[in-house]
């Protein structure tokens, strides 16, 4: 049973370009979370999604950032017009449907390290 | 809103000895979960141990145990018989529980870097 997959593992972008980060949850998991980790800091919640629905985006910057989790395919975190301050590690996690056994555990992917030049 | 505070930026311990990492949190919720995650140099987040706030008994997982003080809002992690592989950043995290189910947003502390010396 494959774990949470994220790609790419490393992404380099120049200021003003777009970054697309992908996350495939564990098999059977219907909920996805995105977190950002700035250097030397803890993880900060960004957004919580289920398929075709955003449940909580209270941690997302108001501009340039968007997330989706379509019916088919991976969840995508999209950052438009990247700036140097967007350089960070972005982690995706998944969990089963709330109410199911194990719903309080999030399984993390290996992260995508974004570097903005 | 919940906050999680880890007041020890760095800790070190000799191999085979015991170390305790501190964590305090602030919340108005009564039902919640607390977690300790480990992040080794590979940066993969690994769940170490979890505690359900409505359970008085402290959680244990092999060499890892917690001291959960709900009234004091304290949740420390004790690592016994420390091993070189325990060297990592450790994060304390909070998740609220709504009704009978969890609500997935995790709030993390700033982390404690633990170094185990041979």
Interface residues (C-beta under 8 A of the other chain):
Chain A: X31 X33 X35 X41 X42 X43 X44 X45 X48 X55 X56 X58 X59 X89 X91 X93 X95 X98 X99 X103 X104 X105 X106 X108 X110 X111
Chain B: X33 X42 X43 X44 X45 X46 X47 X50 X52 X91 X95 X97 X100 X101 X102 X103 X104 X105 X106 X107 X108 X109 X110 X111
